[in-house]
Amino acid sequence: MTVLQSDPGPERRVNLTIASGEHVSGVMSVSNVRPRGLAVLVPHAWTAADLLIAVSPDNSTWHLLEDRNGGLVRLTGINTATPLTSVTGVTISGGVYTLSADTWAVGTFPFMRFISISVGGTTAVNQGAARSITVVALN
């Protein structure tokens, strides 16, 4: 099979981990990112939870990212149903979740991370094993 590749784009990919028994991911430096698109790749092995985004000016004080209406920016529907693992012989290893334009504000802060939280709620949800998520930012 021939794989066609486009010109190397301005995307940036960063793997973050939520440790087993924890609900907060590692930290991503976004000081040089002014994203015009964000997506998160989440593995099928996922303890049911939404993801919130926290941003920080100093990697010490954290703030939950809100949309222009004051609602929390939240990734929802993450592998809450039985995941599709293959389509006509193509193995599917996780889901890709895009983030709204409101999340592009992360580029105004030097640091961001994710928080695993109850579906539709506000209670932290610890992951049942280490979970690696990939953040893709299109600059």
N, C-alpha and C positions, 0 to 999 in steps of 0.2 A: 504494500500500500504506500502511495506517495503522500507525504505530508507537506502541504503548502504552508509556507510561513510568510507572514507579512513583514514589513519593515519593523525592526525593533522599535517598539512603541515606548511611550513615556510612562508605562505602568510600573508600579512598584508593588512587590509581593513580600509580605512579612508573615512568618509563622509565629503564632502566639499560643501558649499552652495554659490551660486551666488545669492545675494539678489535681490529682485524685483527692476527693474529699474537700475540695475547695470550690469557691464560686467566683473568684476574680482571676482574670488572665494576666499574663505578663504584660509589660509596657511596650508600646510602639512609639518610637520617636517620629513625630510628624512635622518637625520644625521646618523641613524643606519641602513639604508637600502642600500644594494648593489644589486639592482634588476637585475634579469636575465630574467624578464618578467614583463610587465606592461599592464594593461587594465583599461578602464574607463567605468563605467556603467552610461548611461545617460537616464533620464526618457523620455517617449513619449511626455509629455508636455514640449516642448522645442521651444523657438523662434529660427527660422532657423539661424544657425551660425556655423562656425568652432570653434575649440578650439586651442589656442596656449598654450605653456608651458613656464612659467617664472620661473627662479631659482635665488636664492639669497645666498650669503655667510653670510649675517648678518640680514635678515628679514627687510631690509631697502632699500638697493640698489638692483634693479631687472634687470635681463638680459633675453632676449628671447632666448630659446634654439634653436640652429641651428644644422642641420645635418652636416656630414663631407664635404658636398659640399657647405656649406654656406646658404642652404635653411632653412626656418623656419620649425621646427617640428610642424606639423598641423594635428589635427584630422579632417577628412572631411566626408561629407555624413551623418551627424548626423540628423536623422529623417527629412530629407528634402522631402521625399515622404510620402504618407499616411502610417502611421505605421501599422504593422501587430499586432493586439491585441490579437488574439487567434489562436491556431492551434489545431483542434480536441479537444476542451474542455480545453486546457491548456492556462491560461491567460498569456499574454506577457505584461510586464509592462515597457519595455524600451529596449534599444539596448546596446550591449557590443562592445566596440571598442578597438582593440589591438593597441599597439604602437610599432614602429620599434625599433630595437636594438640601434639606435642612442639615443633614449630617456633614455637609461640606464645610461647615463651620469649624470642624476639628482642625482644619489647616491653620486656624488662627491661634491654636495652642500648640506648644511643643511636644506634648505627650498625650497619649490616649490608651485606654484599655477597655475590656469588656467585663460585664458583671452578669453572671447567670442568675436569673430571677424567676420566680414562679410564673407560670403561664397566665397572663392577664393580671398578675398580682404584684405585690411589693415585697415578698419574702425571698431572701437569698436561697438558691438551690445549689447545693454542693453536687458536683459531678461525680458519678460512680467510679470513674477511672480517669487517668490523665487524658485530656481531650486537646488535640491540636487543631486550631482553626487558622485559616489563612485569610489575611486581609489583602485585598487587591485595590489599589488606588490608581485611578487614571488621572495623570496630571495634565 
